[in-house]
């Protein structure tokens, strides 16, 4: 058995790589220039593992494992991309697009959206599952920002950055499955929140157009996340 803190050796896509104690497959892959797609993951925030786009195949395991939460083990052999994984990820993207009302052509984040970019990367020209067309609300009550639940993919980045970086604990999630949605405080309008500091961090980490600044038109909402690594280090790197 390896001693605590000892460097582990493993293979990712046939390449010999090394990992420090407690590093995840995703961390080691990125350190070695190996791309694994993600949506809920964001460096500097705690790991959630909800989008499942980072699933990888591990030799000897009967199931696919999320790279963002799976710790590296000595001698592990990982495959991050193959036809089966590609098709699996493409189907996940289809389900995300079908669950809410993602109309890119009229979205403020058109051209700046992580979901849209992944759809293009995986050649998603149409969706083969039934669209849900839910009747989702917009919250325009805040002075500076808007919540458009039609664009939300439930990644919980906003919840985590508000909790772990800003410390306001404004956001949470209500409901389950397709009925789940983010809420501010006790499901009150965002503009009436007593805990919100109006810092805008939640807006900047949102991967889609679900959270955006008022006054932005189509394709004008580019997110700025430069603050996150600095604040994470200053606050002790909570993971």
Steps between C-alpha positions, in 0.01 A plus 500: 500500500622848416594727785291811551609777264703271276483562126293246308557384144222415259410503132259741332427423135810283491729771639696450820417782740554569868256626760538641848300361789126580473518639147207415276518357149374832362772700675778272377358487148491879477853527636609277212304679228233231471159654447195359677174693448319644803215738579439491875874502584679831545850536638486672837161359604415178679433197282138403435515231230148564374533555125667160436674628187839408648424128530801287407569129460731336754650161427347236724199712597158386376370855485606842382634733770489882529852635452432803720430297815704181444836499677800359321622157609835333447506306172164635382442493123257766380345559160355849455370480144367226276191459276287379791597791726453748215149373432418494870606863544311604190183344638548684831523827309183413309316441827622832643388690190160326503433554871472881488442764234847559355451722195853618423406752232327729750718435804720766658780240527488394136862446399614508864314192630676185620198281420480641148873450448482136610202443273704626206803295604295180507327574171158544655289618206167374636352330805356150473306510828173683560531865605329569832416868432448580871331823602795650684495848656735798474588692813556867416468627854873568559632847420799369303446136406248259353426131562369317194406150610449400136879498456594338832672159485501449880880487521488674841803716426306804622412322824859397565667833418249687717558258787871427473645825364260783585365338818150638449316166459232670291443223248363150548312241296134411536313202358623182336563372149355711220316716754818609680607862481729740680344731758618802695453493877168328584376505139459876501556733201871566459446874536346447843784284631642619832814286468609594145796740488449576127863397439416334168725198553213262431436674169861472391534127574173400332589293189188603305268799474304405812656783700590822325536874541211729420551704185676220312356411161542189286861369502623781730535305827860377517587364844807617692645243744847641563407576861442136594856357523620803698211496746524124540867528602430791735218308670708189548405304189186333637418197287 
